[in-house]
Amino acid sequence: MKRSLLVTAAIAVLGGVSAGSAVAIASHAPKASTIVIRHQVRGCHTWSVNGGVWKASQSTSVARKGTITIVDNDVMPHKLIEKSGPAVRYIGDPALNHMGASVKVVFAKSAVYRFTTKPGEDYPSMAGMKTTGDDNVLRLTVTVP
């Protein structure tokens, strides 16, 4: 533990953050978070971390061995895809294939993880939903100190 805090502090100092702030960041990363995907007229879909701002690109942190639950409340399915970082463990199906579907993602290692989704077609009952502009590409960066 002492060694990982020293490494975190050294990286933070090199990156322009004080060692004290690095320890504070590491110790304040939540053990669990929730991200919700929703439909919207402009850009088709966005997501929100813990009830925060809705946008296409999000960044968050979670403690090592912590979890993030992704909930799909959009009018289309979204397959969660890990783009980079150590392998994560999914509890549930990352092919969020119905409204209200969720998957829990477990982060076992300290690292930076990047995710996106691959959206499907609107559910048949939602075929009349209109959107304007290009569809947003959902991007998520998760830092595990």
N, C-alpha and C positions, 0 to 999 in steps of 0.2 A: 504494500500500500504506500509506504513512504517513498519508494522508488518511483511509482507511477505519478505521485503528486509532484515530485521533483521534475520528472519529464514533462508533465503538463505545465508546470510553472515555467520551465525553460522554453518550451514552445511558445507559450503566451508572451514571454518577454521578447522573444525574437519577432513575434507578430505584432508587437506594440501594445500588449495588454500586460498590466502588472501581475506579478506572481500571486499577490493576494486576490486579485480579481479572478485569476484562473482557478484558484482553489475554490472561490465562492461559486463560480460557474459550475465547476465539477460537483460541488456538494449540493447545488440547488437544482440540478437536472431532475425533472419529475420521474417517478417510477412508472407512471402510466399517463397516456394522453389519448384523446379521441379526435379523429379527423373525419369530417362529414363532407361528402361530395353532393352537390345540389345542381339542379337545372336553373338556368337563368336565360333571359331573352337575348342579351348581348353576349356572344361568345360561347353560348350553349351550356357550359358547366364551369364551376369553380369549386374550391374546397376551403374549409375553415379548420383551424387548429384550436381545439378547446373553446369553441364559440367566438373566436376572434374574427378578424377581417376576412372576407371572402375574396380570394384571388386565385389565379391559375398557378402561380409559383409560390411555394411556401418553404420556410425553413423553420426547424424546431430542434429541440434537444430532448433526450431521454436518458435516464441513468442506465449504466451497464446492467444487463439482465432485465431491463425494463421493457414495457410493451406499448405499442400504439395500436389502437383499434380503429380500423378504417370502416366507415359505414357508407354505403351507396344509397343515397336518397334521390338520385338522378332519374330521369325518364328513360335511361338506357343503361345497359350493363357496362361495367368497367373492369377489365382485368388488370390487377396490380402487378407491375413488372419492376423487379429490382435491376437497376442499370449498373450499379457499382457498389463496392463494399464487400465485406465478408458475408458469407451466406447467412441468411436469417431463417428463423423457423416460423412457419405459419401454423396458427391454430384456427382451423377452418379453411375454406376454399378462397384463394386469392382471385378466382374468377367470379367476381361479385355480380351474379347473373340474375338478380331480381331486386326490385325496390326493397330497401330495408336490409339487404344482405350485408354481412360484416365479416371481417377477418381480423384476427389479432396477430400482430407481427412482434416477434421476440428478438431483441438485440443482445446477443451474448457477448460481443466483443466491442472494445472501444475503437471507434473508427468514424469515418464520414460515409454515409450511405446515401445513394441517390435512387429515386423511384420515379416512375411515370405510370400512366394507365393507358390501356388500349381500349378506347370506347367502342361499343358495338352499335347496332341500329336501335332506334327508339322502339320501345315495347309497342306491340300492335294497338293497345288501348290508348297510347299516347301519340299516335301518328299525327294528330292535328296540332301538336305543339310547334310554335314558330320560334325561330331564332334569327338574329341579324348578325352580320359580320362572319368572319372565319371562326371556326370552332377553336376554343382554347386548347392548348396542349398542357395537361396537368403535370407539374414537376414538383418534387418534394425532396428536400435535403434534410437528412436527420444526422445530427452530431451526437455521438455517444462518447462523453469524456472518459 
